[in-house]
Amino acid sequence: MSSITTDQGIVHYEVYGHGPPVILLHGWLGSWGLWQETMGYLSRGFRTYALDFWGFGESGKKRETYAVQDFVGLVVQFMERLGIDDAPLVGHSMGGTVSLSVAIQYPQLVRQVVVIGSPIVGSSLSFLLKMFGQRIIASIVYHNIWLLKLGFRVLAPFYTRDPRWPEMMARDLSRTTLESFLTSIASLHRTDLRPHLNTISIPAMGMYGDKDIVVHPKQWIPMQKGIPHARIEHFKTAGHFIMLDEPLRFVQTLQDFLRCEHQAS
């Protein structure tokens, strides 16, 4: 367990492997734990860093805002503190939106960008997630978090085939604050990266599951329209959590992309 201290709070991270750095960013209500198996696979050729965003996992929870832009600043500070000049950013869901935002605003820091089930346009979020971005509803849900955990357990097969997922969500939900629960998803809902995607010239890849019920599975369309050179990978049997539904193909595709672009450079 490692951490750095910033003016905005403590950032927890885990690191594994040797080689060029790769930074992994989790999604809404998640934590670095989602990446454990991915880190084990990539560690054969890369030094992987998995962060907890402020308000999630083991990172600091004393902030007033937890917006996408706040997490962009977190990634930049993290890289500066650890002396990472540039690195690929790999993000799931909200983490992918953050990754693209860093690539747009700080292109010198990002070698490659990979997004997994990530919203390019916030309106692509499911109706339920949009509702969670309203304070009254978020407060009711958060103060009855047991009900949300129960809902995730009952509906788990619609989210992923991995039987471990409900326990993973229950663990991460227990470490989330009301403000991070609310403001992060509200901010994500307001996000629209389309006007800025054409500034991304680095290698980019989008992975989208055809059975995603969290983010519209056709969000690859605005990504490819904005970044014509982007590689798009479709996972026909996967939902929002591709790394859990099709783990072998996921890690092989990710590793091949990272290695190919790294060798080319």
WOZI-V790726 format. One record per backbone hydrogen bond with DSSP energy under -1.0 kcal/mol. NH is the residue of the N-H (numbers start at 1). CO is the residue of the C=O. Records with the same first field share a line. If there is no record, write none. Layout:
NH = CO  CO
//
This chain:
2 = 13
4 = 11
6 = 9
9 = 6
11 = 4
13 = 2
14 = 50
16 = 48
18 = 43
22 = 47
23 = 88
24 = 49
25 = 90
30 = 27
34 = 31
35 = 32
36 = 33
39 = 35
40 = 36
41 = 37
42 = 38
43 = 39
44 = 41
45 = 42
46 = 42
47 = 20
48 = 16
49 = 22
50 = 14
51 = 24
52 = 12
55 = 60
56 = 53
59 = 56
60 = 10
71 = 67
72 = 68
73 = 69
74 = 70
75 = 71
76 = 72
77 = 73
78 = 74
79 = 75
80 = 76
81 = 77
82 = 78
84 = 79
87 = 109
89 = 112
90 = 23
91 = 114
92 = 25
93 = 116
95 = 92
96 = 93
97 = 93
98 = 94
99 = 95
100 = 96
101 = 97
102 = 98
103 = 99
104 = 100
105 = 101
106 = 102
109 = 106
111 = 87
113 = 203
114 = 89
115 = 205
116 = 91
117 = 207
122 = 191
124 = 121
125 = 122
126 = 214
130 = 126
131 = 127
132 = 128
133 = 130
134 = 131
138 = 134
139 = 135
140 = 136
141 = 137
142 = 138
143 = 139
144 = 141
145 = 142
147 = 144
149 = 145
150 = 146
151 = 147
152 = 148
153 = 149
154 = 150
155 = 151
158 = 155
159 = 156
160 = 156
165 = 162
168 = 164
169 = 165
170 = 166
171 = 167
172 = 168
173 = 169
174 = 170
175 = 172
176 = 173
181 = 177
182 = 178
183 = 179
184 = 180
186 = 182
187 = 183
188 = 184
189 = 185
190 = 186
191 = 188
193 = 120
196 = 193
199 = 196
200 = 197
205 = 113
206 = 231
207 = 115
208 = 233
210 = 235
211 = 238
212 = 209
216 = 124
219 = 216
221 = 218
223 = 219
224 = 220
225 = 221
226 = 222
227 = 223
230 = 227
231 = 204
233 = 206
235 = 208
238 = 235
242 = 240
244 = 241
245 = 241
246 = 242
250 = 246
251 = 247
252 = 248
253 = 249
254 = 250
255 = 251
256 = 252
257 = 253
258 = 254
259 = 255
260 = 256
261 = 257
262 = 258
263 = 259
264 = 260
265 = 261
//
